[in-house]
Amino acid sequence: MEVPTDVLEVDVYASRNRADYYLYVAAEAVIEDCVPEPLRKRLGMLRKALTLTLAADTRLARAHAAQVLEAIREQGFYLQLPPNPVETGQVP
């Protein structure tokens, strides 16, 4: 599937098994076709958190939109991990 790099309709899924893990895929994508089985098993049940139109200059809270688009184009998905507690100052 060829994914345009300028603007893309994206579905974002939250893992029910792992807090703050979010999976971004093209809106028309079938998760089973674009996300490797070991990763799907690790994430467990997914719930659709939102759908958005993503452009390279879109502001995201914890990801760079251009990197998200590139990952979706190259591998079919982007996985956003929880923030590093050391970087966010949450570790005493």
N, C-alpha and C positions, 0 to 999 in steps of 0.2 A: 504494500500500500504506500503510495507516494504521499507524503504529508507536506503541505506548503509551509515555508519557513516564515512568512510575513505575519499572517493571522490564522489562528486555529481555534475552533470550538473544542473545549477541553472539559472532560468530566474528571472530578476529583473525588477519590474514594478514601474514606478513613478506615483504618484497620480496627476491628473490634477487639483483637487480641493484643495489640501493641499500641500503647498510648502515643499520640503525636506522630504516628506514621501515616503519611498521605501518599496515595498513588495517583499520578496524573496520567491520563491516556486521552487520545483523540476521541471525541464524542461518539464517532461512529464505530470505534474499535470494539472488538470482542476481547475481553480480558484474557480468556483462555488462549487466544491466538497470539497475543502480543506480550504476555508476561510469563516468564518461565515458571514451570510447576513448582520447583523448590521455593521460589519467592512467594507464590500464591499460598502454599502450605504454611510458610512462616507467618504471613500476614493474617491468615485465617479468614474469617468472615469479614467482608467489606460492606460498608454502607456508603451509598452515594451522598457526599457532603454538599457538592454544588457543581454547577455547570457554568463555565465562563468563556468569554471570547478572549483569547490570549494573544497579545502582540508582543514583540521583543521589548517594547518600552512600557509594558504593563507593570505596575508596582505590585509586588507580592510581599507578604510579611517576612517570609523566611527563605525565599528562593529568588534567583535572578530569572526573569521570564525568558530571556534569550537562551539560557542554559536549559530551561525546561523544554522549550521548543526544539532545541538541538537534540536533546536526549530522546524525545518522542520521535523525531525524524530518524535518528540513528538506530535506536533499539526498541522503539514502540511504546516506551513508558518512561516516566521519571518518578523516582522514589524520594520523597522528602522525609528525612529522618528527624527525630526530636533534636532540639537545640542541645549543644554540649553544655552541661552544667558548669564547667569551669569557665567557659567563655561568657556565660550569662551571669556569672557571679553568684550562682546558687549553691556553690560548694563552700562550706565554712573554711 
